[in-house]
Amino acid sequence: MEEIWIPLIIRMIVTAAVVIAATAVAERVSPFYASLIGAFPTSAGPAYVMLALKEEAAFVAASAVYSMASLAAVAPFVSVVVWLAPLSSVFVTVGGGFLTWTVFAVPISLVSWTPMTALLINLVAYPICFWLTRNLGQVPPTLLRKPAQWYELPVRAFVVGLFVAAVVTASNLLGPVATGLGAVFPIVFLSLTAILHIRLGGAATAATMHSALRVVSGMTLALMVLHYGVVWWGEAIGLSLSLVASILWALAMVALNIRRTNAASTTRLVS
């Protein structure tokens, strides 16, 4: 019994620590950096690390393909949150986002994906969602530095940790399709949306998710690297290369944001 529960508890604690650190920083910076931290694979990353400790390389590689395909459902989910947050209550925003994710994720889970077709569906989904949200969240309000209630971070961390633990523990029954789908289930975005909406309002939530849509698209690259890295060199190297790809994408987004901010500042000075 200890062989089952001790690793499970360790997984939940590690994941909870990651989420607490990420969300604590996210709520104290600008919407862009909040989105950068929220979109970083704080849930999928630990899930795949723990999955690699439990499953063979072929299972991990196959799951990565289905995770990549499932990212296409995250794009409309985030887009709906961007649209709803400034106009609706937290319940409508979260519920509408979750319903949207379900509508797209279910048919995606029924298709037999390859790395190239999984990449293709993302190359279609994200540009469309970029275009649909192009005029939203462009001038975000500054995130207010409200002190968090003592229970907020532990609750979020527990929910994410429990979900990751459940996905990994049930992977033998779920198979690579459902495991891959579950690994990129937007539990971090859902919890972040709910807390930001309650504490900071719909405008701040929409601004954060608007940036998150651009940032999370980079997970497609990280999962592609994970798949081929595991196939060619094994789980340890594949996971390491995937982490490097995630970091490089994040740095590229930071550089792009700085460039846009400087350009906007120059435009305002000239005018």
Backbone torsions as a table, in degrees:
resi	resn	phi	psi	omega
1	MET	NA	-40.7	179.3
2	GLU	-62.6	-32.2	-179.9
3	GLU	-64.4	-22.4	179.8
4	ILE	-90.6	-47.6	-171.3
5	TRP	-78.1	-38.5	-177.0
6	ILE	-62.3	-50.3	176.6
7	PRO	-61.1	-35.8	-179.9
8	LEU	-64.1	-44.0	179.2
9	ILE	-65.1	-40.1	178.4
10	ILE	-61.6	-42.4	178.6
11	ARG	-60.5	-43.8	-179.3
12	MET	-65.4	-40.0	-179.1
13	ILE	-66.2	-45.2	-179.6
14	VAL	-61.2	-47.2	-179.6
15	THR	-63.9	-41.9	179.2
16	ALA	-60.5	-40.7	179.9
17	ALA	-63.4	-40.2	178.8
18	VAL	-63.1	-45.8	-177.2
19	VAL	-67.2	-41.0	178.5
20	ILE	-60.1	-45.9	-179.9
21	ALA	-62.5	-45.1	-176.9
22	ALA	-65.4	-48.6	-176.0
23	THR	-72.5	-32.0	178.0
24	ALA	-63.1	-39.9	177.5
25	VAL	-73.4	-40.2	-175.0
26	ALA	-58.8	-38.3	-175.4
27	GLU	-79.9	0.1	-178.4
28	ARG	-118.6	13.8	179.4
29	VAL	-129.1	-173.3	-179.5
30	SER	-70.4	162.9	178.7
31	PRO	-54.0	-37.1	-179.5
32	PHE	-63.8	-49.7	-177.9
33	TYR	-70.2	-28.0	172.5
34	ALA	-63.2	-43.2	179.4
35	SER	-67.6	-36.5	-179.3
36	LEU	-61.8	-44.7	-180.0
37	ILE	-71.5	-41.7	-179.5
38	GLY	-66.4	-33.4	-177.6
39	ALA	-85.1	-14.9	176.9
40	PHE	-63.4	143.4	-172.0
41	PRO	-68.3	64.8	178.9
42	THR	-72.5	-21.1	177.8
43	SER	-100.9	-49.8	-178.7
44	ALA	-66.2	-36.3	-179.2
45	GLY	-59.9	-57.6	177.0
46	PRO	-60.1	-34.8	179.5
47	ALA	-61.1	-42.0	-178.7
48	TYR	-75.2	-32.0	175.3
49	VAL	-62.4	-47.4	-179.6
50	MET	-69.0	-33.3	178.0
51	LEU	-66.1	-39.0	179.9
52	ALA	-66.2	-29.6	177.9
53	LEU	-74.1	-17.1	-173.3
54	LYS	-110.2	-30.8	-173.0
55	GLU	-116.5	166.4	177.6
56	GLU	-77.8	164.3	-175.5
57	ALA	-59.5	-38.6	-178.7
58	ALA	-62.1	-38.2	179.2
59	PHE	-66.6	-44.2	-179.8
60	VAL	-64.0	-43.5	-179.4
61	ALA	-63.4	-43.1	179.1
62	ALA	-65.7	-40.2	179.4
63	SER	-63.1	-36.9	-179.9
64	ALA	-62.4	-37.2	178.3
65	VAL	-63.2	-44.5	-179.4
66	TYR	-73.0	-29.3	173.0
67	SER	-65.0	-41.6	179.6
68	MET	-62.5	-44.7	177.6
69	ALA	-63.2	-38.1	-177.7
70	SER	-69.6	-20.1	175.9
71	LEU	-61.2	-24.9	178.5
72	ALA	-63.9	-24.3	176.9
73	ALA	-80.9	-20.7	178.9
74	VAL	-71.8	-32.9	-178.2
75	ALA	-60.2	-53.5	177.4
76	PRO	-66.0	-31.2	176.8
77	PHE	-59.5	-50.7	-179.3
78	VAL	-65.5	-38.4	-180.0
79	SER	-61.4	-42.7	178.6
80	VAL	-64.9	-38.7	176.4
81	VAL	-61.7	-42.2	178.4
82	VAL	-60.8	-41.1	179.8
83	TRP	-70.8	-42.7	-172.9
84	LEU	-80.9	-35.7	-170.1
85	ALA	-53.4	-46.1	-178.2
86	PRO	-72.0	-16.2	-172.1
87	LEU	-110.4	-15.2	-169.1
88	SER	-129.3	169.3	177.1
89	SER	-73.2	169.0	179.3
90	VAL	-62.7	-34.9	-179.3
91	PHE	-68.3	-42.4	178.8
92	VAL	-67.4	-40.6	-178.6
93	THR	-64.3	-51.5	-179.7
94	VAL	-66.1	-44.0	179.9
95	GLY	-64.0	-42.2	178.9
96	GLY	-65.3	-39.8	177.5
97	GLY	-64.6	-45.8	-179.7
98	PHE	-63.5	-41.4	178.8
99	LEU	-62.9	-41.0	178.4
100	THR	-62.5	-44.8	178.6
101	TRP	-58.9	-43.5	-178.4
102	THR	-62.9	-43.0	-178.9
103	VAL	-59.0	-37.9	-178.9
104	PHE	-88.8	-34.3	-174.6
105	ALA	-71.7	-36.2	-177.3
106	VAL	-62.1	-53.1	177.7
107	PRO	-64.0	-32.4	177.3
108	ILE	-61.4	-38.6	-178.4
109	SER	-68.8	-15.7	-177.1
110	LEU	-91.8	-5.4	-177.2
111	VAL	-97.9	144.1	175.1
112	SER	-87.7	107.6	-172.4
113	TRP	-97.5	149.4	168.7
114	THR	-113.0	166.3	178.2
115	PRO	-56.2	-38.9	-177.3
116	MET	-72.5	-41.2	178.9
117	THR	-70.5	-32.4	176.0
118	ALA	-66.0	-39.7	176.4
119	LEU	-64.6	-41.7	-176.8
120	LEU	-62.6	-42.5	-177.9
121	ILE	-65.9	-31.2	175.6
122	ASN	-72.7	-36.7	177.5
123	LEU	-66.2	-19.6	175.0
124	VAL	-90.5	-46.9	-172.6
125	ALA	-66.2	-48.1	-173.3
126	TYR	-69.0	-45.6	176.5
127	PRO	-58.9	-38.0	177.6
128	ILE	-61.6	-45.4	-179.6
129	CYS	-69.8	-32.6	173.3
130	PHE	-58.8	-45.5	-177.6
131	TRP	-66.7	-41.7	-178.2
132	LEU	-65.6	-28.2	-178.3
133	THR	-107.1	15.8	-171.7
134	ARG	-62.4	-30.0	-177.4
135	ASN	-101.3	12.2	-177.8
136	LEU	-111.9	146.9	174.3
137	GLY	63.2	23.0	-176.8
138	GLN	-77.3	-30.5	179.9
139	VAL	-121.6	77.0	-173.2
140	PRO	-73.7	148.8	173.6
141	PRO	-73.3	158.7	175.3
142	THR	-71.4	133.6	178.2
143	LEU	-64.3	128.3	179.9
144	LEU	-74.6	140.8	-177.7
145	ARG	-92.7	68.6	177.9
146	LYS	-83.5	138.9	177.2
147	PRO	-66.6	133.6	-179.4
148	ALA	-74.0	145.3	172.1
149	GLN	-66.5	150.9	-172.9
150	TRP	-60.8	-26.9	-173.5
151	TYR	-91.4	-12.0	-170.3
152	GLU	-65.2	-53.6	-178.0
153	LEU	-65.8	-44.1	177.5
154	PRO	-60.2	-38.8	179.9
155	VAL	-64.3	-47.4	179.1
156	ARG	-61.8	-44.9	-179.5
157	ALA	-62.2	-39.5	179.9
158	PHE	-65.6	-43.4	-179.1
159	VAL	-62.2	-47.4	-179.5
160	VAL	-65.6	-44.6	179.7
161	GLY	-62.0	-40.4	179.2
162	LEU	-64.9	-41.0	-179.3
163	PHE	-65.7	-46.4	179.4
164	VAL	-61.2	-44.1	179.4
165	ALA	-61.7	-40.0	-179.5
166	ALA	-66.2	-41.4	179.7
167	VAL	-62.3	-46.6	-177.3
168	VAL	-68.3	-43.4	-178.0
169	THR	-64.9	-37.1	-176.8
170	ALA	-91.4	8.0	-173.1
171	SER	-60.3	-33.0	179.1
172	ASN	-63.0	-36.4	-179.9
173	LEU	-82.6	-35.9	-175.8
174	LEU	-73.8	-38.6	-174.0
175	GLY	83.2	169.6	-174.9
176	PRO	-64.7	-28.1	-178.2
177	VAL	-65.2	-57.8	-179.0
178	ALA	-69.0	-32.1	177.4
179	THR	-64.6	-44.7	177.7
180	GLY	-64.0	-39.6	177.6
181	LEU	-64.0	-45.0	-177.9
182	GLY	-68.2	-31.7	-177.0
183	ALA	-64.2	-30.2	-180.0
184	VAL	-109.4	16.0	171.9
185	PHE	-57.4	129.6	-169.7
186	PRO	-76.5	54.4	-178.6
187	ILE	-66.1	-36.1	178.2
188	VAL	-66.3	-43.9	178.4
189	PHE	-64.1	-40.7	179.3
190	LEU	-62.1	-47.4	-179.3
191	SER	-67.9	-40.2	179.4
192	LEU	-65.3	-40.7	177.0
193	THR	-60.4	-46.6	-178.3
194	ALA	-62.6	-47.6	-176.8
195	ILE	-68.6	-44.0	179.6
196	LEU	-63.2	-40.2	-179.3
197	HIS	-64.9	-42.1	-179.0
198	ILE	-68.0	-42.7	-172.5
199	ARG	-90.1	-34.8	-171.8
200	LEU	-118.2	-11.8	178.7
201	GLY	97.4	168.7	-175.1
202	GLY	-68.5	-33.4	-177.6
203	ALA	-65.7	-45.0	178.6
204	ALA	-64.9	-37.3	178.1
205	THR	-63.8	-46.0	179.6
206	ALA	-62.5	-40.5	179.6
207	ALA	-63.7	-42.0	-179.7
208	THR	-66.5	-45.0	-178.8
209	MET	-70.2	-29.9	176.3
210	HIS	-60.4	-45.2	177.0
211	SER	-70.1	-35.8	-178.6
212	ALA	-61.7	-33.4	179.5
213	LEU	-60.2	-41.4	179.5
214	ARG	-70.9	-38.7	-176.2
215	VAL	-71.6	-44.1	-173.6
216	VAL	-68.5	-20.4	177.7
217	SER	-59.7	-25.0	179.2
218	GLY	-69.3	-15.0	176.6
219	MET	-64.4	-22.8	175.3
220	THR	-58.5	-45.6	177.9
221	LEU	-63.0	-45.2	-177.8
222	ALA	-62.0	-39.7	-179.4
223	LEU	-73.5	-33.5	175.0
224	MET	-64.1	-43.6	177.0
225	VAL	-63.1	-40.3	178.7
226	LEU	-60.9	-47.0	-178.3
227	HIS	-59.2	-55.8	-175.9
228	TYR	-71.8	-31.8	176.9
229	GLY	-63.0	-42.1	178.3
230	VAL	-67.8	-41.6	-179.8
231	VAL	-63.7	-43.5	-173.7
232	TRP	-85.8	-37.9	-170.3
233	TRP	-126.9	-2.7	178.8
234	GLY	102.2	171.3	-171.2
235	GLU	-66.9	-44.3	-176.1
236	ALA	-61.7	-48.1	-179.2
237	ILE	-69.5	-40.8	179.1
238	GLY	-59.4	-45.2	178.3
239	LEU	-65.2	-39.9	179.9
240	SER	-65.1	-44.0	178.9
241	LEU	-65.3	-36.6	177.9
242	SER	-64.2	-40.3	176.9
243	LEU	-63.4	-42.4	178.2
244	VAL	-60.9	-43.0	179.0
245	ALA	-61.5	-40.2	178.4
246	SER	-63.5	-42.8	-179.4
247	ILE	-66.1	-43.1	179.6
248	LEU	-63.6	-39.5	177.6
249	TRP	-64.2	-42.8	179.0
250	ALA	-61.3	-42.5	179.0
251	LEU	-64.8	-37.6	177.5
252	ALA	-64.4	-39.8	177.6
253	MET	-65.8	-38.7	177.4
254	VAL	-63.1	-45.7	179.4
255	ALA	-61.3	-42.4	179.2
256	LEU	-65.0	-40.0	179.5
257	ASN	-65.5	-41.0	178.0
258	ILE	-63.0	-41.3	179.7
259	ARG	-63.9	-43.2	179.0
260	ARG	-65.7	-40.7	179.9
261	THR	-63.8	-43.5	178.7
262	ASN	-64.6	-39.8	179.4
263	ALA	-64.6	-41.4	179.1
264	ALA	-65.0	-39.4	179.0
265	SER	-65.0	-41.0	178.3
266	THR	-63.9	-41.1	179.4
267	THR	-62.5	-41.6	-179.8
268	ARG	-66.7	-37.7	179.8
269	LEU	-67.5	-39.8	179.7
270	VAL	-66.0	-42.5	-178.6
271	SER	-74.9	NA	NA
